[in-house]
Amino acid sequence: MYRKVKSRFPEPGTMVRTRLGEGVIERIDVFNEEAIIRDAERVTFRVGLKDILERERKVEEAAAGPARDLEAGETEAEALKKLDEGEGR
């Protein structure tokens, strides 16, 4: 039963748009069949599956930044080239 309920919801860490606003799913309450979501102001709220209007990719994937900081005067393209060549580690 628990797995079935959890499988219907997006995974924790997924950014969603709901009838109550946007936020990131923190966890799934399987007993009440609700997602607990934290918005940008760090306020949590609960929604049912029918209230989730849109799903985006997981926050870790969406927020992934460069693998390292750029050196002074270095362009992003140059940094990417160095990473591709194995020099940017």
PDB file of N, CA, C and O in Angstrom:
ATOM      1  N   MET A   1       0.813  -1.185   0.000  1.00  0.00           N
ATOM      2  CA  MET A   1       0.000   0.000   0.000  1.00  0.00           C
ATOM      3  C   MET A   1       0.870   1.268   0.000  1.00  0.00           C
ATOM      4  O   MET A   1       0.621   2.195  -0.771  1.00  0.00           O
ATOM      5  N   TYR A   2       1.892   1.301   0.870  1.00  0.00           N
ATOM      6  CA  TYR A   2       2.738   2.494   0.978  1.00  0.00           C
ATOM      7  C   TYR A   2       3.460   2.779  -0.326  1.00  0.00           C
ATOM      8  O   TYR A   2       3.510   3.923  -0.777  1.00  0.00           O
ATOM      9  N   ARG A   3       4.015   1.749  -0.927  1.00  0.00           N
ATOM     10  CA  ARG A   3       4.748   1.943  -2.182  1.00  0.00           C
ATOM     11  C   ARG A   3       3.826   2.435  -3.278  1.00  0.00           C
ATOM     12  O   ARG A   3       4.215   3.268  -4.096  1.00  0.00           O
ATOM     13  N   LYS A   4       2.608   1.926  -3.297  1.00  0.00           N
ATOM     14  CA  LYS A   4       1.646   2.323  -4.320  1.00  0.00           C
ATOM     15  C   LYS A   4       1.319   3.808  -4.196  1.00  0.00           C
ATOM     16  O   LYS A   4       1.285   4.519  -5.199  1.00  0.00           O
ATOM     17  N   VAL A   5       1.079   4.278  -2.981  1.00  0.00           N
ATOM     18  CA  VAL A   5       0.785   5.696  -2.760  1.00  0.00           C
ATOM     19  C   VAL A   5       1.982   6.546  -3.159  1.00  0.00           C
ATOM     20  O   VAL A   5       1.830   7.526  -3.888  1.00  0.00           O
ATOM     21  N   LYS A   6       3.178   6.179  -2.686  1.00  0.00           N
ATOM     22  CA  LYS A   6       4.384   6.964  -2.986  1.00  0.00           C
ATOM     23  C   LYS A   6       4.678   7.005  -4.480  1.00  0.00           C
ATOM     24  O   LYS A   6       5.158   8.017  -4.991  1.00  0.00           O
ATOM     25  N   SER A   7       4.395   5.917  -5.180  1.00  0.00           N
ATOM     26  CA  SER A   7       4.722   5.857  -6.607  1.00  0.00           C
ATOM     27  C   SER A   7       3.865   6.810  -7.446  1.00  0.00           C
ATOM     28  O   SER A   7       4.252   7.161  -8.561  1.00  0.00           O
ATOM     29  N   ARG A   8       2.721   7.228  -6.933  1.00  0.00           N
ATOM     30  CA  ARG A   8       1.852   8.138  -7.685  1.00  0.00           C
ATOM     31  C   ARG A   8       2.314   9.588  -7.596  1.00  0.00           C
ATOM     32  O   ARG A   8       1.953  10.401  -8.447  1.00  0.00           O
ATOM     33  N   PHE A   9       3.100   9.923  -6.587  1.00  0.00           N
ATOM     34  CA  PHE A   9       3.575  11.286  -6.387  1.00  0.00           C
ATOM     35  C   PHE A   9       4.957  11.464  -7.003  1.00  0.00           C
ATOM     36  O   PHE A   9       5.694  10.491  -7.166  1.00  0.00           O
ATOM     37  N   PRO A  10       5.317  12.712  -7.349  1.00  0.00           N
ATOM     38  CA  PRO A  10       6.702  12.979  -7.751  1.00  0.00           C
ATOM     39  C   PRO A  10       7.632  12.704  -6.571  1.00  0.00           C
ATOM     40  O   PRO A  10       7.204  12.750  -5.418  1.00  0.00           O
ATOM     41  N   GLU A  11       8.888  12.423  -6.853  1.00  0.00           N
ATOM     42  CA  GLU A  11       9.867  12.138  -5.801  1.00  0.00           C
ATOM     43  C   GLU A  11      10.154  13.369  -4.959  1.00  0.00           C
ATOM     44  O   GLU A  11      10.058  14.492  -5.452  1.00  0.00           O
ATOM     45  N   PRO A  12      10.511  13.169  -3.678  1.00  0.00           N
ATOM     46  CA  PRO A  12      10.979  14.303  -2.875  1.00  0.00           C
ATOM     47  C   PRO A  12      12.157  14.974  -3.585  1.00  0.00           C
ATOM     48  O   PRO A  12      12.997  14.312  -4.194  1.00  0.00           O
ATOM     49  N   GLY A  13      12.195  16.298  -3.490  1.00  0.00           N
ATOM     50  CA  GLY A  13      13.225  17.062  -4.187  1.00  0.00           C
ATOM     51  C   GLY A  13      12.752  17.603  -5.520  1.00  0.00           C
ATOM     52  O   GLY A  13      13.466  18.368  -6.167  1.00  0.00           O
ATOM     53  N   THR A  14      11.540  17.211  -5.945  1.00  0.00           N
ATOM     54  CA  THR A  14      11.000  17.667  -7.216  1.00  0.00           C
ATOM     55  C   THR A  14      10.292  19.005  -7.040  1.00  0.00           C
ATOM     56  O   THR A  14       9.511  19.177  -6.104  1.00  0.00           O
ATOM     57  N   MET A  15      10.560  19.947  -7.932  1.00  0.00           N
ATOM     58  CA  MET A  15       9.877  21.235  -7.934  1.00  0.00           C
ATOM     59  C   MET A  15       8.513  21.028  -8.584  1.00  0.00           C
ATOM     60  O   MET A  15       8.412  20.421  -9.650  1.00  0.00           O
ATOM     61  N   VAL A  16       7.463  21.537  -7.935  1.00  0.00           N
ATOM     62  CA  VAL A  16       6.110  21.386  -8.463  1.00  0.00           C
ATOM     63  C   VAL A  16       5.361  22.714  -8.402  1.00  0.00           C
ATOM     64  O   VAL A  16       5.680  23.594  -7.602  1.00  0.00           O
ATOM     65  N   ARG A  17       4.355  22.834  -9.273  1.00  0.00           N
ATOM     66  CA  ARG A  17       3.415  23.951  -9.225  1.00  0.00           C
ATOM     67  C   ARG A  17       2.078  23.355  -8.815  1.00  0.00           C
ATOM     68  O   ARG A  17       1.619  22.380  -9.409  1.00  0.00           O
ATOM     69  N   THR A  18       1.455  23.940  -7.801  1.00  0.00           N
ATOM     70  CA  THR A  18       0.194  23.420  -7.270  1.00  0.00           C
ATOM     71  C   THR A  18      -0.857  24.519  -7.264  1.00  0.00           C
ATOM     72  O   THR A  18      -0.572  25.668  -7.602  1.00  0.00           O
ATOM     73  N   ARG A  19      -2.061  24.158  -6.881  1.00  0.00           N
ATOM     74  CA  ARG A  19      -3.143  25.143  -6.749  1.00  0.00           C
ATOM     75  C   ARG A  19      -2.824  26.159  -5.652  1.00  0.00           C
ATOM     76  O   ARG A  19      -3.348  27.272  -5.670  1.00  0.00           O
ATOM     77  N   LEU A  20      -1.967  25.781  -4.696  1.00  0.00           N
ATOM     78  CA  LEU A  20      -1.623  26.666  -3.579  1.00  0.00           C
ATOM     79  C   LEU A  20      -0.321  27.421  -3.780  1.00  0.00           C
ATOM     80  O   LEU A  20       0.024  28.275  -2.964  1.00  0.00           O
ATOM     81  N   GLY A  21       0.405  27.127  -4.841  1.00  0.00           N
ATOM     82  CA  GLY A  21       1.672  27.792  -5.110  1.00  0.00           C
ATOM     83  C   GLY A  21       2.734  26.814  -5.553  1.00  0.00           C
ATOM     84  O   GLY A  21       2.465  25.629  -5.748  1.00  0.00           O
ATOM     85  N   GLU A  22       3.955  27.324  -5.712  1.00  0.00           N
ATOM     86  CA  GLU A  22       5.083  26.511  -6.159  1.00  0.00           C
ATOM     87  C   GLU A  22       5.971  26.149  -4.985  1.00  0.00           C
ATOM     88  O   GLU A  22       6.021  26.866  -3.985  1.00  0.00           O
ATOM     89  N   GLY A  23       6.670  25.033  -5.111  1.00  0.00           N
ATOM     90  CA  GLY A  23       7.611  24.636  -4.077  1.00  0.00           C
ATOM     91  C   GLY A  23       8.264  23.316  -4.410  1.00  0.00           C
ATOM     92  O   GLY A  23       8.084  22.759  -5.493  1.00  0.00           O
ATOM     93  N   VAL A  24       9.028  22.830  -3.448  1.00  0.00           N
ATOM     94  CA  VAL A  24       9.767  21.578  -3.591  1.00  0.00           C
ATOM     95  C   VAL A  24       9.146  20.541  -2.663  1.00  0.00           C
ATOM     96  O   VAL A  24       8.883  20.821  -1.493  1.00  0.00           O
ATOM     97  N   ILE A  25       8.916  19.353  -3.188  1.00  0.00           N
ATOM     98  CA  ILE A  25       8.363  18.283  -2.357  1.00  0.00           C
ATOM     99  C   ILE A  25       9.416  17.849  -1.354  1.00  0.00           C
ATOM    100  O   ILE A  25      10.517  17.447  -1.729  1.00  0.00           O
ATOM    101  N   GLU A  26       9.072  17.932  -0.076  1.00  0.00           N
ATOM    102  CA  GLU A  26       9.971  17.499   0.991  1.00  0.00           C
ATOM    103  C   GLU A  26       9.765  16.026   1.313  1.00  0.00           C
ATOM    104  O   GLU A  26      10.729  15.279   1.479  1.00  0.00           O
ATOM    105  N   ARG A  27       8.517  15.617   1.400  1.00  0.00           N
ATOM    106  CA  ARG A  27       8.211  14.215   1.701  1.00  0.00           C
ATOM    107  C   ARG A  27       6.769  13.923   1.336  1.00  0.00           C
ATOM    108  O   ARG A  27       5.992  14.831   1.041  1.00  0.00           O
ATOM    109  N   ILE A  28       6.423  12.651   1.360  1.00  0.00           N
ATOM    110  CA  ILE A  28       5.063  12.211   1.068  1.00  0.00           C
ATOM    111  C   ILE A  28       4.463  11.643   2.343  1.00  0.00           C
ATOM    112  O   ILE A  28       5.062  10.783   2.989  1.00  0.00           O
ATOM    113  N   ASP A  29       3.284  12.122   2.703  1.00  0.00           N
ATOM    114  CA  ASP A  29       2.527  11.580   3.825  1.00  0.00           C
ATOM    115  C   ASP A  29       1.625  10.497   3.254  1.00  0.00           C
ATOM    116  O   ASP A  29       0.550  10.786   2.728  1.00  0.00           O
ATOM    117  N   VAL A  30       2.070   9.243   3.360  1.00  0.00           N
ATOM    118  CA  VAL A  30       1.326   8.142   2.737  1.00  0.00           C
ATOM    119  C   VAL A  30      -0.006   7.883   3.436  1.00  0.00           C
ATOM    120  O   VAL A  30      -0.951   7.418   2.798  1.00  0.00           O
ATOM    121  N   PHE A  31      -0.099   8.169   4.714  1.00  0.00           N
ATOM    122  CA  PHE A  31      -1.345   7.914   5.444  1.00  0.00           C
ATOM    123  C   PHE A  31      -2.467   8.842   4.986  1.00  0.00           C
ATOM    124  O   PHE A  31      -3.616   8.418   4.868  1.00  0.00           O
ATOM    125  N   ASN A  32      -2.134  10.110   4.729  1.00  0.00           N
ATOM    126  CA  ASN A  32      -3.128  11.082   4.271  1.00  0.00           C
ATOM    127  C   ASN A  32      -3.107  11.285   2.762  1.00  0.00           C
ATOM    128  O   ASN A  32      -3.904  12.051   2.219  1.00  0.00           O
ATOM    129  N   GLU A  33      -2.188  10.593   2.087  1.00  0.00           N
ATOM    130  CA  GLU A  33      -2.005  10.695   0.640  1.00  0.00           C
ATOM    131  C   GLU A  33      -1.834  12.155   0.216  1.00  0.00           C
ATOM    132  O   GLU A  33      -2.568  12.667  -0.629  1.00  0.00           O
ATOM    133  N   GLU A  34      -0.837  12.813   0.834  1.00  0.00           N
ATOM    134  CA  GLU A  34      -0.523  14.206   0.551  1.00  0.00           C
ATOM    135  C   GLU A  34       0.994  14.386   0.408  1.00  0.00           C
ATOM    136  O   GLU A  34       1.787  13.641   0.983  1.00  0.00           O
ATOM    137  N   ALA A  35       1.361  15.392  -0.373  1.00  0.00           N
ATOM    138  CA  ALA A  35       2.760  15.800  -0.474  1.00  0.00           C
ATOM    139  C   ALA A  35       2.965  16.991   0.442  1.00  0.00           C
ATOM    140  O   ALA A  35       2.136  17.901   0.482  1.00  0.00           O
ATOM    141  N   ILE A  36       4.067  16.987   1.178  1.00  0.00           N
ATOM    142  CA  ILE A  36       4.445  18.132   2.003  1.00  0.00           C
ATOM    143  C   ILE A  36       5.444  18.929   1.173  1.00  0.00           C
ATOM    144  O   ILE A  36       6.486  18.415   0.769  1.00  0.00           O
ATOM    145  N   ILE A  37       5.107  20.196   0.926  1.00  0.00           N
ATOM    146  CA  ILE A  37       5.877  21.040   0.015  1.00  0.00           C
ATOM    147  C   ILE A  37       6.388  22.263   0.761  1.00  0.00           C
ATOM    148  O   ILE A  37       5.681  22.830   1.594  1.00  0.00           O
ATOM    149  N   ARG A  38       7.633  22.672   0.457  1.00  0.00           N
ATOM    150  CA  ARG A  38       8.226  23.884   1.036  1.00  0.00           C
ATOM    151  C   ARG A  38       8.393  24.896  -0.094  1.00  0.00           C
ATOM    152  O   ARG A  38       8.990  24.600  -1.130  1.00  0.00           O
ATOM    153  N   ASP A  39       7.849  26.107   0.126  1.00  0.00           N
ATOM    154  CA  ASP A  39       7.946  27.138  -0.907  1.00  0.00           C
ATOM    155  C   ASP A  39       9.220  27.957  -0.748  1.00  0.00           C
ATOM    156  O   ASP A  39      10.039  27.677   0.127  1.00  0.00           O
ATOM    157  N   ALA A  40       9.385  28.967  -1.593  1.00  0.00           N
ATOM    158  CA  ALA A  40      10.606  29.778  -1.600  1.00  0.00           C
ATOM    159  C   ALA A  40      10.812  30.538  -0.291  1.00  0.00           C
ATOM    160  O   ALA A  40      11.948  30.849   0.067  1.00  0.00           O
ATOM    161  N   GLU A  41       9.732  30.837   0.423  1.00  0.00           N
ATOM    162  CA  GLU A  41       9.831  31.527   1.715  1.00  0.00           C
ATOM    163  C   GLU A  41      10.013  30.546   2.872  1.00  0.00           C
ATOM    164  O   GLU A  41       9.967  30.933   4.039  1.00  0.00           O
ATOM    165  N   ARG A  42      10.218  29.274   2.534  1.00  0.00           N
ATOM    166  CA  ARG A  42      10.432  28.193   3.503  1.00  0.00           C
ATOM    167  C   ARG A  42       9.185  27.857   4.309  1.00  0.00           C
ATOM    168  O   ARG A  42       9.284  27.311   5.408  1.00  0.00           O
ATOM    169  N   VAL A  43       8.014  28.179   3.770  1.00  0.00           N
ATOM    170  CA  VAL A  43       6.737  27.828   4.389  1.00  0.00           C
ATOM    171  C   VAL A  43       6.305  26.484   3.820  1.00  0.00           C
ATOM    172  O   VAL A  43       6.364  26.269   2.609  1.00  0.00           O
ATOM    173  N   THR A  44       5.871  25.581   4.694  1.00  0.00           N
ATOM    174  CA  THR A  44       5.412  24.275   4.222  1.00  0.00           C
ATOM    175  C   THR A  44       3.896  24.249   4.125  1.00  0.00           C
ATOM    176  O   THR A  44       3.184  24.896   4.894  1.00  0.00           O
ATOM    177  N   PHE A  45       3.427  23.471   3.144  1.00  0.00           N
ATOM    178  CA  PHE A  45       1.991  23.254   2.986  1.00  0.00           C
ATOM    179  C   PHE A  45       1.775  21.866   2.405  1.00  0.00           C
ATOM    180  O   PHE A  45       2.700  21.242   1.884  1.00  0.00           O
ATOM    181  N   ARG A  46       0.544  21.398   2.504  1.00  0.00           N
ATOM    182  CA  ARG A  46       0.196  20.054   2.052  1.00  0.00           C
ATOM    183  C   ARG A  46      -0.759  20.125   0.870  1.00  0.00           C
ATOM    184  O   ARG A  46      -1.645  20.978   0.818  1.00  0.00           O
ATOM    185  N   VAL A  47      -0.564  19.215  -0.076  1.00  0.00           N
ATOM    186  CA  VAL A  47      -1.497  19.113  -1.202  1.00  0.00           C
ATOM    187  C   VAL A  47      -1.712  17.646  -1.549  1.00  0.00           C
ATOM    188  O   VAL A  47      -0.837  16.803  -1.349  1.00  0.00           O
ATOM    189  N   GLY A  48      -2.892  17.369  -2.070  1.00  0.00           N
ATOM    190  CA  GLY A  48      -3.184  16.043  -2.589  1.00  0.00           C
ATOM    191  C   GLY A  48      -2.677  15.918  -4.015  1.00  0.00           C
ATOM    192  O   GLY A  48      -2.286  16.909  -4.633  1.00  0.00           O
ATOM    193  N   LEU A  49      -2.684  14.728  -4.522  1.00  0.00           N
ATOM    194  CA  LEU A  49      -2.179  14.470  -5.874  1.00  0.00           C
ATOM    195  C   LEU A  49      -2.920  15.293  -6.920  1.00  0.00           C
ATOM    196  O   LEU A  49      -2.309  15.783  -7.870  1.00  0.00           O
ATOM    197  N   LYS A  50      -4.216  15.446  -6.756  1.00  0.00           N
ATOM    198  CA  LYS A  50      -5.010  16.199  -7.743  1.00  0.00           C
ATOM    199  C   LYS A  50      -4.680  17.686  -7.760  1.00  0.00           C
ATOM    200  O   LYS A  50      -5.008  18.380  -8.722  1.00  0.00           O
ATOM    201  N   ASP A  51      -4.028  18.186  -6.698  1.00  0.00           N
ATOM    202  CA  ASP A  51      -3.672  19.600  -6.620  1.00  0.00           C
ATOM    203  C   ASP A  51      -2.319  19.920  -7.243  1.00  0.00           C
ATOM    204  O   ASP A  51      -1.960  21.091  -7.370  1.00  0.00           O
ATOM    205  N   ILE A  52      -1.568  18.901  -7.633  1.00  0.00           N
ATOM    206  CA  ILE A  52      -0.271  19.121  -8.298  1.00  0.00           C
ATOM    207  C   ILE A  52      -0.548  19.321  -9.780  1.00  0.00           C
ATOM    208  O   ILE A  52      -0.990  18.403 -10.470  1.00  0.00           O
ATOM    209  N   LEU A  53      -0.285  20.533 -10.262  1.00  0.00           N
ATOM    210  CA  LEU A  53      -0.616  20.900 -11.633  1.00  0.00           C
ATOM    211  C   LEU A  53       0.516  20.635 -12.613  1.00  0.00           C
ATOM    212  O   LEU A  53       0.277  20.295 -13.772  1.00  0.00           O
ATOM    213  N   GLU A  54       1.750  20.790 -12.143  1.00  0.00           N
ATOM    214  CA  GLU A  54       2.904  20.662 -13.029  1.00  0.00           C
ATOM    215  C   GLU A  54       4.094  20.170 -12.237  1.00  0.00           C
ATOM    216  O   GLU A  54       4.301  20.561 -11.088  1.00  0.00           O
ATOM    217  N   ARG A  55       4.872  19.306 -12.865  1.00  0.00           N
ATOM    218  CA  ARG A  55       6.082  18.768 -12.236  1.00  0.00           C
ATOM    219  C   ARG A  55       7.289  19.212 -13.036  1.00  0.00           C
ATOM    220  O   ARG A  55       7.269  19.215 -14.267  1.00  0.00           O
ATOM    221  N   GLU A  56       8.342  19.587 -12.324  1.00  0.00           N
ATOM    222  CA  GLU A  56       9.602  19.918 -12.974  1.00  0.00           C
ATOM    223  C   GLU A  56      10.633  18.905 -12.515  1.00  0.00           C
ATOM    224  O   GLU A  56      10.323  17.994 -11.748  1.00  0.00           O
ATOM    225  N   ARG A  57      11.849  19.066 -12.984  1.00  0.00           N
ATOM    226  CA  ARG A  57      12.885  18.117 -12.582  1.00  0.00           C
ATOM    227  C   ARG A  57      13.301  18.345 -11.134  1.00  0.00           C
ATOM    228  O   ARG A  57      12.969  19.365 -10.529  1.00  0.00           O
ATOM    229  N   LYS A  58      14.018  17.394 -10.604  1.00  0.00           N
ATOM    230  CA  LYS A  58      14.473  17.486  -9.222  1.00  0.00           C
ATOM    231  C   LYS A  58      15.346  18.712  -9.029  1.00  0.00           C
ATOM    232  O   LYS A  58      16.071  19.118  -9.937  1.00  0.00           O
ATOM    233  N   VAL A  59      15.274  19.290  -7.860  1.00  0.00           N
ATOM    234  CA  VAL A  59      15.989  20.528  -7.554  1.00  0.00           C
ATOM    235  C   VAL A  59      17.483  20.359  -7.737  1.00  0.00           C
ATOM    236  O   VAL A  59      18.133  21.269  -8.252  1.00  0.00           O
ATOM    237  N   GLU A  60      18.058  19.232  -7.336  1.00  0.00           N
ATOM    238  CA  GLU A  60      19.502  19.028  -7.469  1.00  0.00           C
ATOM    239  C   GLU A  60      19.913  19.116  -8.934  1.00  0.00           C
ATOM    240  O   GLU A  60      20.969  19.661  -9.256  1.00  0.00           O
ATOM    241  N   GLU A  61      19.064  18.572  -9.832  1.00  0.00           N
ATOM    242  CA  GLU A  61      19.375  18.616 -11.256  1.00  0.00           C
ATOM    243  C   GLU A  61      19.212  20.021 -11.793  1.00  0.00           C
ATOM    244  O   GLU A  61      20.040  20.484 -12.578  1.00  0.00           O
ATOM    245  N   ALA A  62      18.158  20.705 -11.384  1.00  0.00           N
ATOM    246  CA  ALA A  62      17.875  22.046 -11.887  1.00  0.00           C
ATOM    247  C   ALA A  62      18.888  23.063 -11.386  1.00  0.00           C
ATOM    248  O   ALA A  62      19.199  24.027 -12.086  1.00  0.00           O
ATOM    249  N   ALA A  63      19.406  22.854 -10.178  1.00  0.00           N
ATOM    250  CA  ALA A  63      20.298  23.836  -9.568  1.00  0.00           C
ATOM    251  C   ALA A  63      21.774  23.502  -9.755  1.00  0.00           C
ATOM    252  O   ALA A  63      22.637  24.184  -9.203  1.00  0.00           O
ATOM    253  N   ALA A  64      22.067  22.477 -10.512  1.00  0.00           N
ATOM    254  CA  ALA A  64      23.468  22.095 -10.686  1.00  0.00           C
ATOM    255  C   ALA A  64      24.229  23.234 -11.354  1.00  0.00           C
ATOM    256  O   ALA A  64      23.858  23.695 -12.433  1.00  0.00           O
ATOM    257  N   GLY A  65      25.262  23.665 -10.718  1.00  0.00           N
ATOM    258  CA  GLY A  65      26.061  24.775 -11.235  1.00  0.00           C
ATOM    259  C   GLY A  65      27.320  24.255 -11.881  1.00  0.00           C
ATOM    260  O   GLY A  65      27.444  23.059 -12.144  1.00  0.00           O
ATOM    261  N   PRO A  66      28.253  25.145 -12.136  1.00  0.00           N
ATOM    262  CA  PRO A  66      29.511  24.704 -12.741  1.00  0.00           C
ATOM    263  C   PRO A  66      30.278  23.786 -11.789  1.00  0.00           C
ATOM    264  O   PRO A  66      30.127  23.874 -10.570  1.00  0.00           O
ATOM    265  N   ALA A  67      31.082  22.925 -12.347  1.00  0.00           N
ATOM    266  CA  ALA A  67      31.827  21.965 -11.543  1.00  0.00           C
ATOM    267  C   ALA A  67      32.924  22.646 -10.734  1.00  0.00           C
ATOM    268  O   ALA A  67      33.390  22.087  -9.742  1.00  0.00           O
ATOM    269  N   ARG A  68      33.342  23.834 -11.135  1.00  0.00           N
ATOM    270  CA  ARG A  68      34.364  24.576 -10.414  1.00  0.00           C
ATOM    271  C   ARG A  68      34.175  26.065 -10.685  1.00  0.00           C
ATOM    272  O   ARG A  68      33.447  26.443 -11.603  1.00  0.00           O
ATOM    273  N   ASP A  69      34.821  26.900  -9.899  1.00  0.00           N
ATOM    274  CA  ASP A  69      34.757  28.343 -10.109  1.00  0.00           C
ATOM    275  C   ASP A  69      35.606  28.719 -11.314  1.00  0.00           C
ATOM    276  O   ASP A  69      36.603  28.065 -11.622  1.00  0.00           O
ATOM    277  N   LEU A  70      35.193  29.782 -11.987  1.00  0.00           N
ATOM    278  CA  LEU A  70      35.975  30.273 -13.115  1.00  0.00           C
ATOM    279  C   LEU A  70      37.216  30.990 -12.599  1.00  0.00           C
ATOM    280  O   LEU A  70      37.177  31.658 -11.566  1.00  0.00           O
ATOM    281  N   GLU A  71      38.307  30.845 -13.325  1.00  0.00           N
ATOM    282  CA  GLU A  71      39.522  31.578 -12.984  1.00  0.00           C
ATOM    283  C   GLU A  71      39.377  33.014 -13.480  1.00  0.00           C
ATOM    284  O   GLU A  71      38.554  33.283 -14.355  1.00  0.00           O
ATOM    285  N   ALA A  72      40.159  33.931 -12.938  1.00  0.00           N
ATOM    286  CA  ALA A  72      40.095  35.341 -13.336  1.00  0.00           C
ATOM    287  C   ALA A  72      40.283  35.471 -14.838  1.00  0.00           C
ATOM    288  O   ALA A  72      41.260  34.962 -15.389  1.00  0.00           O
ATOM    289  N   GLY A  73      39.362  36.145 -15.503  1.00  0.00           N
ATOM    290  CA  GLY A  73      39.452  36.384 -16.938  1.00  0.00           C
ATOM    291  C   GLY A  73      39.039  35.206 -17.807  1.00  0.00           C
ATOM    292  O   GLY A  73      39.049  35.312 -19.034  1.00  0.00           O
ATOM    293  N   GLU A  74      38.684  34.109 -17.206  1.00  0.00           N
ATOM    294  CA  GLU A  74      38.325  32.907 -17.964  1.00  0.00           C
ATOM    295  C   GLU A  74      36.847  32.956 -18.330  1.00  0.00           C
ATOM    296  O   GLU A  74      36.015  33.303 -17.492  1.00  0.00           O
ATOM    297  N   THR A  75      36.513  32.616 -19.562  1.00  0.00           N
ATOM    298  CA  THR A  75      35.112  32.556 -19.971  1.00  0.00           C
ATOM    299  C   THR A  75      34.553  31.181 -19.626  1.00  0.00           C
ATOM    300  O   THR A  75      35.300  30.230 -19.395  1.00  0.00           O
ATOM    301  N   GLU A  76      33.235  31.095 -19.597  1.00  0.00           N
ATOM    302  CA  GLU A  76      32.597  29.813 -19.299  1.00  0.00           C
ATOM    303  C   GLU A  76      32.944  28.774 -20.375  1.00  0.00           C
ATOM    304  O   GLU A  76      33.139  27.598 -20.067  1.00  0.00           O
ATOM    305  N   ALA A  77      33.019  29.215 -21.632  1.00  0.00           N
ATOM    306  CA  ALA A  77      33.365  28.308 -22.724  1.00  0.00           C
ATOM    307  C   ALA A  77      34.774  27.738 -22.536  1.00  0.00           C
ATOM    308  O   ALA A  77      35.005  26.553 -22.774  1.00  0.00           O
ATOM    309  N   GLU A  78      35.714  28.589 -22.108  1.00  0.00           N
ATOM    310  CA  GLU A  78      37.088  28.118 -21.867  1.00  0.00           C
ATOM    311  C   GLU A  78      37.112  27.115 -20.711  1.00  0.00           C
ATOM    312  O   GLU A  78      37.810  26.103 -20.773  1.00  0.00           O
ATOM    313  N   ALA A  79      36.355  27.402 -19.671  1.00  0.00           N
ATOM    314  CA  ALA A  79      36.308  26.499 -18.524  1.00  0.00           C
ATOM    315  C   ALA A  79      35.720  25.151 -18.916  1.00  0.00           C
ATOM    316  O   ALA A  79      36.210  24.107 -18.484  1.00  0.00           O
ATOM    317  N   LEU A  80      34.672  25.171 -19.735  1.00  0.00           N
ATOM    318  CA  LEU A  80      34.065  23.918 -20.187  1.00  0.00           C
ATOM    319  C   LEU A  80      35.034  23.118 -21.057  1.00  0.00           C
ATOM    320  O   LEU A  80      35.098  21.892 -20.962  1.00  0.00           O
ATOM    321  N   LYS A  81      35.777  23.813 -21.893  1.00  0.00           N
ATOM    322  CA  LYS A  81      36.756  23.132 -22.740  1.00  0.00           C
ATOM    323  C   LYS A  81      37.811  22.445 -21.866  1.00  0.00           C
ATOM    324  O   LYS A  81      38.193  21.304 -22.126  1.00  0.00           O
ATOM    325  N   LYS A  82      38.280  23.152 -20.825  1.00  0.00           N
ATOM    326  CA  LYS A  82      39.263  22.562 -19.907  1.00  0.00           C
ATOM    327  C   LYS A  82      38.695  21.329 -19.218  1.00  0.00           C
ATOM    328  O   LYS A  82      39.393  20.328 -19.058  1.00  0.00           O
ATOM    329  N   LEU A  83      37.419  21.399 -18.806  1.00  0.00           N
ATOM    330  CA  LEU A  83      36.793  20.245 -18.161  1.00  0.00           C
ATOM    331  C   LEU A  83      36.709  19.067 -19.116  1.00  0.00           C
ATOM    332  O   LEU A  83      36.964  17.927 -18.729  1.00  0.00           O
ATOM    333  N   ASP A  84      36.348  19.345 -20.372  1.00  0.00           N
ATOM    334  CA  ASP A  84      36.266  18.293 -21.380  1.00  0.00           C
ATOM    335  C   ASP A  84      37.618  17.631 -21.618  1.00  0.00           C
ATOM    336  O   ASP A  84      37.697  16.430 -21.877  1.00  0.00           O
ATOM    337  N   GLU A  85      38.682  18.433 -21.525  1.00  0.00           N
ATOM    338  CA  GLU A  85      40.029  17.923 -21.747  1.00  0.00           C
ATOM    339  C   GLU A  85      40.652  17.348 -20.487  1.00  0.00           C
ATOM    340  O   GLU A  85      41.774  16.843 -20.523  1.00  0.00           O
ATOM    341  N   GLY A  86      39.930  17.421 -19.370  1.00  0.00           N
ATOM    342  CA  GLY A  86      40.415  16.839 -18.126  1.00  0.00           C
ATOM    343  C   GLY A  86      41.337  17.724 -17.338  1.00  0.00           C
ATOM    344  O   GLY A  86      41.971  17.258 -16.391  1.00  0.00           O
ATOM    345  N   GLU A  87      41.435  18.996 -17.697  1.00  0.00           N
ATOM    346  CA  GLU A  87      42.350  19.918 -17.005  1.00  0.00           C
ATOM    347  C   GLU A  87      41.666  20.667 -15.866  1.00  0.00           C
ATOM    348  O   GLU A  87      42.352  21.271 -15.041  1.00  0.00           O
ATOM    349  N   GLY A  88      40.343  20.646 -15.795  1.00  0.00           N
ATOM    350  CA  GLY A  88      39.646  21.505 -14.857  1.00  0.00           C
ATOM    351  C   GLY A  88      39.309  20.863 -13.528  1.00  0.00           C
ATOM    352  O   GLY A  88      38.342  21.271 -12.886  1.00  0.00           O
ATOM    353  N   ARG A  89      40.058  19.892 -13.101  1.00  0.00           N
ATOM    354  CA  ARG A  89      39.709  19.209 -11.856  1.00  0.00           C
ATOM    355  C   ARG A  89      40.419  19.776 -10.687  1.00  0.00           C
ATOM    356  O   ARG A  89      40.231  19.307  -9.565  1.00  0.00           O
TER     357      ARG A  89
END
